[in-house]
Amino acid sequence: MLQNNGCHGYTRRDVLGLGLVGLSSLTLPAILKAEGEARREGRATPRAKNVIFIWQQGGPPHQDMWDMKPDAPDGIRGEFNPIATNLPGYTVCELMPQLAQQIHRLSIIRGVNHHIPDHNPASMFMLGSGNPPSQSLRYPSWSAVVKKEMPVVPGLPTAIAIPSEPSEGPGAGFLGSAYQSFALQSDPNDRSFQVRAMTLPAGIDRARFDRRHALLNESERSFDRLLERPDLLSSIDQNYRDAHQIILSPRTNGAFQIDQEAERTRDRYGRTKLGQRLLLARRLIEAGVRFVTISEPAGWDTHADNFSRLRDNLPVVDRAVSALLEDLALRGLLDDTLVMMFGEFGRTPRINVQAGRDHWAQAMSIMLAGGGVPAGLVYGATDRNGAFVTRESHSPADFACTIYSQLGIDPHKRYPTPSGQDVPIVTGGTAIPAILRA
C-alpha cells in the first residue's frame, strides 16, 4: 500500500496572513518578450513550450494497456482482449477504445527500463530527471528544472501541481524549495473547489493588502543584509509570489474558474478526479502556465485484483486523456504542449495468486503526445511475455535527455549543489533520436 506523505506548500491562511510580493498581470506580449530574451541568451529553441505530466503512481501494467501479449501462456496473458487502433498492426487494451483512436497523435515508448523494483527509489529515478537515487544528493524533478530554466512570466506561476507534487518524488531536490511547484492542495472535482490564496480574505481590500505588502518589504530588507538566505525563507518568498500572482492577475485567477466551462466539456472529460484535473490543466496551460503535474488519483500498485481494478481505472483514463488530447488539438495547443504519462515501473509478466501483478522495472510503457514528438509512433519492443526489452532499450537518463532536449533545455547543463559541487541536470544518458527527429 502506498502512503501519502503529505502536501508541500502552505495553507491559504498562512499565505494570505503574511503579505505578498506584487507582480503585474499576464499578457501575451510578456510571454513573447520573455521568450525573446531566452533566444538572445543563446538557449535552444524548444519544440515543446509547455508540459502536462500525468504521474501514474504505483506502476501501471504495460502488458494490460499499451503492450498487449495475447499469445503469452496462461498465467502471464491478461484477461483483456486487444483491439485495433488507428495505427495499422498496433493493438491496445479493449478498455481504451477512445485512446485507440488517438494513436495517430501518440508516441508509445516501450523500451525504457531500469533495475529498481521498489516504489520510493524508482519514483526518485523516474521523477528525478532520470538520475539514479542517491543517499547524498536529491536531484530535482522535471517541473523544478523547468521552473529554473524557463523565463519567469509576470502574472502566474511557472509550475503548478494538482493537487500536490508526487509524494514519493524528489520535489525541487537540491535546487531548493523555491523551485517547488505551486501546489493547489484542493481537487477541481469537488463542488467546493477553491484554490488557496485565490482571493483576498474577508475584510481586506486592495489598499490594505498593499499596505501589508509594503510592511513586508520593509521587514525583508533586514534579511537582504544576510550573507545567505536559508532555503526555507526562499521557499516562503516564492510561495508568496505565486499566491500573489493568483490573487492579482485576472487571467490567472480566471483560469481556475473551472465552473465556467461548458457542462458538455466537463462531461466529455468525465466527472472524475482525473477528468477534472486534466480539464483544469488545459485551462492553466491556455493561461500561460508552463508545467502542470497531475497526480493521477487511481493508484496503480495492483498486487491484488489487477484486472478488476483496471476495469475501474482504465475507462476513466481512456475518457479523460482522450478528451484532453482532442481539446488541446482543437484549441491549437497540442503542437506546443507535451503530454506525458507514466509511472515508476511496469508490472510483472506472471500473475500472482491474488490475481495481481507485482513490481517490474525491466519493462514499462510511456505515453507521449504533442510538443513536437512524432505522431503515430510505437518505439521499442518487449519479448512475448512483456518481460524484457528486445529492441531499442533505453535508460531513464536517455528518456530524461530526450524530454529536456524537446524543451530546449541542455540536459547536461551543470548546477551547483549546496555542497559547492557542480552536477549535471542528467547524469549520463543520450537523447533518443527517434523522438527528436520529428
C-alpha positions as CSV (number, residue, x, y, z in Angstrom):
1,M,0.0,0.0,0.0
2,L,1.4,3.4,-1.0
3,Q,1.4,6.1,1.6
4,N,0.7,9.8,1.1
5,N,3.4,11.7,2.9
6,G,1.5,15.0,2.9
7,C,1.4,18.0,0.6
8,H,4.1,20.6,0.0
9,G,3.4,24.3,0.5
10,Y,1.4,26.4,2.8
11,T,-2.2,26.9,3.7
12,R,-4.3,29.7,2.3
13,R,-4.4,31.3,5.7
14,D,-0.6,31.2,6.0
15,V,0.0,32.7,2.6
16,L,-2.6,35.5,2.9
17,G,-1.9,36.3,6.5
18,L,1.7,37.4,5.9
19,G,1.6,39.6,2.8
20,L,3.0,39.0,-0.7
21,V,5.2,40.4,-3.4
22,G,3.4,42.2,-6.3
23,L,3.6,41.3,-10.0
24,S,1.7,42.6,-13.0
25,S,-1.0,40.6,-14.8
26,L,-0.1,38.1,-17.6
27,T,-0.2,39.3,-21.1
28,L,0.8,37.7,-24.4
29,P,3.5,40.4,-25.0
30,A,5.0,39.5,-21.7
31,I,5.3,35.9,-22.8
32,L,6.8,36.8,-26.2
33,K,9.2,39.2,-24.5
34,A,10.4,36.5,-22.1
35,E,10.9,34.0,-24.9
36,G,12.8,36.6,-27.0
37,E,15.2,37.2,-24.1
38,A,15.8,33.5,-23.8
39,R,16.7,33.3,-27.5
40,R,19.1,36.3,-27.1
41,E,20.7,34.4,-24.2
42,G,21.5,31.6,-26.6
43,R,19.1,29.0,-25.3
44,A,17.9,26.3,-27.8
45,T,14.5,26.9,-29.4
46,P,12.2,24.4,-27.8
47,R,9.9,22.2,-29.7
48,A,7.7,21.9,-26.7
49,K,6.9,25.0,-24.7
50,N,4.5,23.5,-22.1
51,V,4.1,20.2,-20.3
52,I,1.2,18.3,-18.8
53,F,2.6,15.5,-16.9
54,I,0.2,12.7,-15.7
55,W,2.0,10.7,-13.0
56,Q,0.7,7.2,-12.5
57,Q,1.9,6.4,-9.0
58,G,2.4,2.7,-8.3
59,G,3.4,1.4,-11.7
60,P,0.7,0.7,-14.4
61,P,0.8,-2.7,-16.1
62,H,2.2,-2.2,-19.5
63,Q,1.0,-5.6,-20.8
64,D,-2.6,-4.8,-19.9
65,M,-2.5,-1.4,-21.6
66,W,0.0,-0.4,-24.3
67,D,2.0,-3.6,-24.8
68,M,-0.6,-6.4,-25.1
69,K,0.6,-10.0,-25.2
70,P,-2.4,-12.1,-26.4
71,D,-0.1,-15.0,-27.4
72,A,1.6,-15.4,-24.0
73,P,0.8,-18.5,-22.0
74,D,-1.8,-18.8,-19.2
75,G,-0.7,-17.2,-16.0
76,I,1.0,-14.4,-18.0
77,R,-1.6,-13.4,-20.6
78,G,-4.1,-11.0,-19.1
79,E,-7.9,-11.2,-19.0
80,F,-8.4,-8.4,-21.6
81,N,-8.6,-8.6,-25.4
82,P,-6.5,-6.4,-27.7
83,I,-8.4,-4.1,-30.0
84,A,-7.2,-2.4,-33.2
85,T,-6.1,1.2,-33.2
86,N,-5.9,3.7,-36.0
87,L,-2.3,2.7,-36.4
88,P,-2.3,-0.5,-38.6
89,G,-0.9,-3.5,-36.8
90,Y,-0.9,-2.0,-33.3
91,T,-3.4,-3.0,-30.6
92,V,-4.2,-1.8,-27.2
93,C,-6.4,-2.9,-24.3
94,E,-10.1,-3.2,-25.1
95,L,-10.8,-0.9,-22.1
96,M,-9.2,2.0,-24.0
97,P,-11.3,2.4,-27.2
98,Q,-11.2,6.2,-27.3
99,L,-7.4,6.3,-26.9
100,A,-7.2,3.5,-29.6
101,Q,-8.5,6.2,-32.0
102,Q,-5.9,8.7,-30.8
103,I,-2.8,6.7,-31.6
104,H,-2.1,8.9,-34.6
105,R,-1.3,11.6,-32.0
106,L,0.8,9.5,-29.7
107,S,4.3,8.2,-29.2
108,I,4.3,4.9,-27.2
109,I,7.8,4.2,-25.9
110,R,8.2,0.5,-24.8
111,G,11.9,0.3,-24.3
112,V,12.7,2.4,-21.1
113,N,13.7,0.2,-18.3
114,H,15.8,0.2,-15.1
115,H,16.8,-2.0,-12.2
116,I,14.9,-0.7,-9.1
117,P,11.5,-2.5,-8.4
118,D,10.8,-0.5,-5.3
119,H,8.4,2.4,-5.2
120,N,10.3,5.2,-3.5
121,P,13.7,4.8,-5.2
122,A,12.1,4.0,-8.5
123,S,10.0,7.2,-8.2
124,M,13.1,9.2,-7.4
125,F,14.7,7.7,-10.6
126,M,11.8,8.4,-12.9
127,L,10.8,11.8,-11.4
128,G,14.3,12.9,-10.6
129,S,15.3,13.7,-14.1
130,G,16.5,10.2,-14.8
131,N,19.2,10.2,-12.2
132,P,19.7,7.1,-10.1
133,P,18.5,7.7,-6.5
134,S,21.3,8.8,-4.2
135,Q,21.6,8.9,-0.4
136,S,23.8,12.0,-0.6
137,L,22.0,14.1,-3.2
138,R,18.4,14.6,-4.2
139,Y,18.1,15.5,-7.8
140,P,15.4,18.0,-8.9
141,S,12.2,16.9,-10.6
142,W,11.2,17.8,-14.1
143,S,9.0,20.7,-13.0
144,A,11.7,22.2,-10.8
145,V,14.2,22.2,-13.7
146,V,11.6,23.8,-16.0
147,K,10.8,26.4,-13.3
148,K,14.5,27.2,-13.1
149,E,15.2,27.3,-16.8
150,M,12.0,28.9,-18.3
151,P,11.8,32.7,-18.3
152,V,9.6,34.0,-15.5
153,V,6.4,35.5,-16.9
154,P,4.9,38.1,-14.6
155,G,1.4,37.2,-13.6
156,L,1.4,33.5,-13.0
157,P,3.4,30.6,-11.5
158,T,5.6,28.7,-13.9
159,A,4.8,25.3,-12.5
160,I,1.6,24.1,-10.8
161,A,0.8,20.7,-9.2
162,I,-2.8,19.3,-9.0
163,P,-3.4,18.7,-6.1
164,S,0.2,18.4,-5.0
165,E,3.6,17.1,-6.2
166,P,4.1,13.4,-6.1
167,S,4.7,12.4,-2.5
168,E,7.4,9.9,-3.4
169,G,9.3,12.1,-5.7
170,P,12.2,14.5,-5.1
171,G,10.3,17.7,-5.4
172,A,12.8,20.5,-6.1
173,G,15.7,18.4,-4.9
174,F,19.0,20.3,-4.3
175,L,17.7,23.3,-6.2
176,G,15.8,24.3,-3.0
177,S,12.2,24.6,-2.0
178,A,11.7,27.9,-4.0
179,Y,11.6,25.7,-7.1
180,Q,8.7,23.5,-5.9
181,S,5.6,23.6,-8.0
182,F,2.7,25.7,-6.6
183,A,0.5,23.0,-5.1
184,L,-3.2,23.7,-5.2
185,Q,-4.0,21.3,-2.3
186,S,-7.5,21.0,-3.5
187,D,-9.4,19.0,-6.1
188,P,-11.2,20.6,-9.0
189,N,-13.8,17.7,-9.0
190,D,-15.0,18.9,-5.6
191,R,-18.1,21.1,-5.5
192,S,-16.4,23.3,-3.0
193,F,-13.2,23.6,-5.1
194,Q,-11.2,26.7,-4.4
195,V,-7.5,27.4,-4.8
196,R,-5.8,28.5,-1.7
197,A,-4.9,32.2,-1.9
198,M,-7.2,32.8,-4.8
199,T,-9.0,35.7,-3.3
200,L,-8.3,38.3,-0.7
201,P,-9.7,37.4,2.7
202,A,-12.9,39.0,4.0
203,G,-12.3,42.5,5.4
204,I,-9.1,43.1,3.5
205,D,-9.4,45.4,0.4
206,R,-6.6,46.1,-2.1
207,A,-5.4,49.2,-0.3
208,R,-5.0,47.3,2.9
209,F,-3.3,44.4,1.1
210,D,-0.8,46.9,-0.5
211,R,0.0,48.4,3.0
212,R,0.7,44.8,4.2
213,H,2.9,44.3,1.2
214,A,4.9,47.5,1.9
215,L,5.4,46.5,5.5
216,L,6.6,43.1,4.4
217,N,9.1,44.6,2.0
218,E,10.4,46.9,4.8
219,S,10.8,43.9,7.1
220,E,12.6,41.9,4.4
221,R,15.3,44.5,4.0
222,S,16.9,43.1,7.2
223,F,17.1,39.6,5.6
224,D,18.7,41.0,2.5
225,R,21.6,42.1,4.6
226,L,22.3,38.4,5.4
227,L,25.1,36.7,3.5
228,E,22.8,33.7,2.9
229,R,19.1,33.3,3.0
230,P,18.0,29.9,4.2
231,D,16.2,27.6,1.8
232,L,13.0,27.7,3.8
233,L,13.0,31.5,3.6
234,S,13.4,31.4,-0.2
235,S,10.6,28.8,-0.3
236,I,8.3,31.1,1.6
237,D,9.2,34.0,-0.6
238,Q,8.3,32.0,-3.7
239,N,5.0,30.8,-2.3
240,Y,4.1,34.4,-1.5
241,R,4.9,35.4,-5.1
242,D,2.9,32.5,-6.6
243,A,-0.1,33.2,-4.4
244,H,0.0,36.9,-5.1
245,Q,0.1,36.3,-8.8
246,I,-3.1,34.3,-8.5
247,I,-4.8,37.0,-6.4
248,L,-4.0,40.0,-8.6
249,S,-3.8,38.6,-12.1
250,P,-7.4,38.4,-13.6
251,R,-6.3,36.0,-16.3
252,T,-4.5,33.6,-13.9
253,N,-7.3,33.8,-11.4
254,G,-9.8,33.2,-14.2
255,A,-8.0,30.0,-15.3
256,F,-9.0,28.3,-12.0
257,Q,-12.7,29.0,-12.5
258,I,-13.4,25.6,-13.9
259,D,-17.1,26.0,-13.2
260,Q,-17.1,28.5,-16.1
261,E,-16.5,25.6,-18.5
262,A,-19.5,24.4,-20.6
263,E,-21.2,21.4,-19.0
264,R,-20.7,19.3,-22.1
265,T,-16.9,19.9,-21.9
266,R,-16.8,18.9,-18.3
267,D,-18.8,15.8,-19.1
268,R,-16.5,15.0,-22.0
269,Y,-13.5,14.8,-19.7
270,G,-15.6,12.9,-17.1
271,R,-16.9,14.0,-13.7
272,T,-14.0,12.2,-12.1
273,K,-10.9,13.3,-10.2
274,L,-8.7,12.7,-13.2
275,G,-11.1,14.1,-15.7
276,Q,-11.5,17.5,-13.9
277,R,-7.7,17.7,-13.1
278,L,-6.9,17.3,-16.8
279,L,-9.5,19.9,-17.7
280,L,-8.0,22.3,-15.2
281,A,-4.6,21.6,-16.6
282,R,-5.7,22.6,-20.0
283,R,-7.1,25.8,-18.7
284,L,-3.8,26.6,-16.9
285,I,-1.7,25.8,-20.0
286,E,-4.1,28.0,-22.0
287,A,-3.5,30.8,-19.5
288,G,0.3,30.5,-19.8
289,V,1.4,28.1,-17.1
290,R,4.4,26.1,-18.4
291,F,4.4,22.9,-16.4
292,V,1.3,21.2,-14.8
293,T,1.8,18.0,-12.8
294,I,-1.2,15.8,-12.3
295,S,-1.1,13.2,-9.6
296,E,-3.3,10.5,-11.1
297,P,-5.7,9.5,-8.3
298,A,-6.4,5.9,-9.1
299,G,-3.2,4.2,-7.8
300,W,-1.6,1.5,-9.8
301,D,0.0,-0.8,-7.2
302,T,-2.1,-3.8,-8.3
303,H,-0.6,-6.6,-6.3
304,A,-4.1,-8.0,-5.9
305,D,-7.2,-7.9,-8.2
306,N,-5.2,-6.3,-11.0
307,F,-8.0,-6.9,-13.6
308,S,-10.9,-5.8,-11.5
309,R,-9.1,-2.6,-10.6
310,L,-8.3,-1.9,-14.2
311,R,-11.9,-2.3,-15.1
312,D,-12.5,0.7,-12.9
313,N,-9.3,2.6,-13.7
314,L,-8.8,2.3,-17.5
315,P,-12.2,3.7,-18.7
316,V,-11.6,6.8,-16.6
317,V,-8.1,7.2,-18.1
318,D,-9.4,6.5,-21.6
319,R,-12.1,9.1,-21.4
320,A,-10.1,11.8,-19.7
321,V,-6.9,11.6,-21.6
322,S,-8.6,11.2,-25.0
323,A,-10.7,14.3,-24.1
324,L,-7.5,16.2,-23.2
325,L,-5.8,15.4,-26.5
326,E,-8.8,16.3,-28.5
327,D,-9.3,19.5,-26.7
328,L,-5.6,20.6,-26.9
329,A,-5.7,19.8,-30.7
330,L,-8.9,21.7,-31.2
331,R,-7.6,24.8,-29.5
332,G,-4.3,24.8,-31.3
333,L,-2.3,23.9,-28.1
334,L,-1.2,20.4,-28.8
335,D,1.8,21.3,-31.1
336,D,3.4,23.3,-28.2
337,T,2.2,21.2,-25.3
338,L,3.9,17.9,-24.4
339,V,1.6,15.5,-22.7
340,M,3.4,12.6,-20.9
341,M,2.0,9.8,-18.8
342,F,3.9,7.0,-17.0
343,G,4.7,5.6,-13.6
344,E,7.9,4.4,-11.8
345,F,7.9,1.0,-13.5
346,G,5.8,-1.7,-15.1
347,R,4.3,-4.9,-13.6
348,T,5.4,-8.5,-13.6
349,P,4.6,-10.7,-16.5
350,R,3.4,-13.5,-14.2
351,I,0.1,-13.1,-12.5
352,N,0.3,-13.9,-8.8
353,V,-2.0,-16.0,-6.6
354,Q,-4.0,-12.8,-5.7
355,A,-4.8,-12.2,-9.4
356,G,-2.4,-9.3,-9.3
357,R,0.9,-8.2,-10.9
358,D,3.9,-7.3,-8.8
359,H,6.7,-4.7,-9.3
360,W,8.7,-5.0,-12.5
361,A,11.3,-2.4,-13.6
362,Q,12.8,-4.2,-16.6
363,A,9.9,-3.2,-18.9
364,M,7.4,-0.4,-18.9
365,S,5.4,1.8,-21.4
366,I,5.5,5.6,-21.6
367,M,2.9,7.6,-23.4
368,L,3.8,10.9,-25.1
369,A,1.8,13.3,-27.2
370,G,2.1,16.7,-28.7
371,G,5.0,19.1,-28.1
372,G,6.8,18.1,-31.3
373,V,7.1,14.4,-30.6
374,P,6.5,12.0,-33.6
375,A,2.8,11.2,-34.1
376,G,1.7,7.6,-34.5
377,L,5.0,6.1,-33.3
378,V,5.3,2.8,-31.3
379,Y,9.0,2.7,-30.4
380,G,10.7,-0.3,-28.8
381,A,9.6,-3.8,-28.1
382,T,9.5,-6.5,-25.4
383,D,9.5,-10.3,-25.6
384,R,6.4,-12.4,-26.0
385,N,5.8,-12.2,-22.2
386,G,6.4,-8.5,-21.8
387,A,9.3,-9.3,-19.5
388,F,12.4,-7.9,-21.2
389,V,13.1,-5.2,-23.8
390,T,14.2,-6.8,-27.1
391,R,14.6,-3.7,-29.2
392,E,15.5,0.0,-28.5
393,S,16.4,-0.4,-24.9
394,H,16.9,3.0,-23.1
395,S,17.6,4.1,-19.6
396,P,15.7,6.7,-17.6
397,A,18.6,9.1,-18.3
398,D,18.1,8.6,-22.0
399,F,14.5,9.4,-21.6
400,A,15.2,12.5,-19.5
401,C,17.7,13.8,-22.0
402,T,15.1,13.4,-24.7
403,I,12.4,15.4,-22.8
404,Y,14.8,18.2,-21.8
405,S,16.1,18.4,-25.4
406,Q,12.5,18.7,-26.6
407,L,12.0,21.6,-24.2
408,G,15.1,23.3,-25.4
409,I,17.0,22.6,-22.1
410,D,20.5,21.3,-22.2
411,P,20.2,18.0,-20.2
412,H,23.9,18.1,-19.2
413,K,23.9,21.7,-18.0
414,R,25.6,21.8,-14.6
415,Y,24.0,23.2,-11.4
416,P,25.8,24.0,-8.2
417,T,24.7,21.9,-5.2
418,P,24.6,23.2,-1.6
419,S,28.0,21.5,-1.0
420,G,29.5,23.6,-3.8
421,Q,29.8,20.7,-6.3
422,D,28.6,21.2,-9.9
423,V,26.5,18.4,-11.2
424,P,24.6,18.0,-14.5
425,I,20.8,18.0,-14.7
426,V,21.0,14.5,-16.0
427,T,23.9,12.2,-15.2
428,G,24.9,10.5,-18.5
429,G,22.3,9.5,-21.0
430,T,21.7,10.3,-24.6
431,A,18.6,11.7,-26.2
432,I,16.5,9.2,-28.2
433,P,16.9,10.2,-31.9
434,A,13.6,8.6,-33.0
435,I,11.8,11.0,-30.7
436,L,13.7,14.1,-31.6
437,R,13.6,13.5,-35.4
438,A,10.0,14.8,-35.8
